[in-house]
Amino acid sequence: MSRSSSLFFNSAAKLETKKLN
C-alpha cells in the first residue's frame, strides 16, 4: 500500500470514529 493510500484510509477511519462518537 502506498503512503498516500494509507494516509487516506487513516483519515477516513478517524472520520468514521468521529461520526460514531
N, C-alpha and C positions, 0 to 999 in steps of 0.2 A: 504493500500500500504506500502511495506517495505521501509526503509530509502534508501537503495541502489537503489531501483527501482525509487524512487523519484529523487535521485541524477542523475541517468542516464537520466531520462526524462528531467530534468532541463538542463543538458549539451546538450542534443540533441536539445532542443528548442533554446538554445543560439547559437548553431551552425547554425541552420536554419536562425536565425535572421541575423547572420553574412553574410550568403550567400545572403540574400535578399539585405542587405546593401553593 
